Amino acid sequence: MSGIEYKLDINEDEIGRFLTDPINEQKIDSAIERTLKKTMRWVGTQTARGLAKELDVLIKSIRKRIFYKFVKSPDGKGVKIWVGLNDMHANSIGAVRQNKSGVSVRGHHFKSAFLAEANKGKSYITAFRRASSKNSSPLDEVRNNKNENNQQNPEGHKKWPRYPLKKVGVHIEEDGERYLRLQERLVEERFNTILQQELSYEFYVKS
């Protein structure tokens, strides 16, 4: 499974001026916890919007690939933000449309592809192309993960006369990683900005 991971750690330099008294530790912990949650929500929103626009896919298709995990270490609390960058099948990009030359979805076009029902746990409609097609290309033929063979089992699908079939879609790993690496600095900046706001709230407003 491919993906990219941000790891946010607490920088004590950012909270140094609030460490003058041991009784303040609870306030600092509360501020840090709220900061982590707000940063996660911000990253999720910004990543879904920006990456969807960059790759020309549905926002919800990116949003469901974003995962969060709180972590604890001897140095304190942190959070890991993981974004999945596996291939996206045509039906995950947007509304698929059949036309004379193939299948279109948003700004993508898959020449010689056709719509058909796939069934792996549950049925859904996606786009396939015959491996024998002159337009067959690794550039837009995808699989669920790096270990899956991109072929549709013909058993039970006698209406499809020629096999194997290959799912079509987009490879997002390379473009996705490039975009997310550029956002890494912004994530750290946002985290530190929110942290200062939450610390100020705990010590100067709430109290």
ZIZI-V835602 format. One line per field, one symbol per residue. ss: DSSP state (a for helix, b for strand, c for the rest). psi: psi as a letter, one per 20 degrees, with the letter a starting at -180 (. if undefined). burial: + if it has 9 or more other ideal C-beta (glycine too) atoms within 8 Angstrom, else -. A space follows every 50 residues. Layout:
# ZIZI-V835602
ss = ???
psi = ???
burial = ???
This chain:
# ZIZI-V835602
ss = ccbbbbbbbccaaaaaaacccaaaaaaaaaaaaaaaaaaaaaaaaaaaaa aaaaacccaaaaaccbbbbbbbbccbbbbbbbbbcccbbaaaacccbbbc cbbbbccbbbbccbbbbbbcccbbbbbbbbccccccccccbccccccccc ccccccccccccccbbbbbbccaaaaaaaaaaaaaaaaaaaaaaaaaaaa aaaaaac
psi = pqrqpqopqpohhhjgijkiphiihhggggggghggghggggggghgggg hgggilrqghhghijpqqppqqrhiaqaqpopppkrqpqhiihboqppah icpqocjqpopjrqprpqongqqqpaprqphiqijppihjprrhriippm qppipjliiohprrqpqqbqpigghgggghhhighhggggghghghghgh gghigh.
burial = --++-+++-+---++--++----+--++++++++++-+++-+++-+++++ ++-+++++--+++-++-+--+-----+++++++++++++++++--+---- -+++++-+-+-+++++-+------+++++++----+---++++------- ++-+-----+--+-+++++++++-+++-++--++--++-+++-+++-+++ +++----
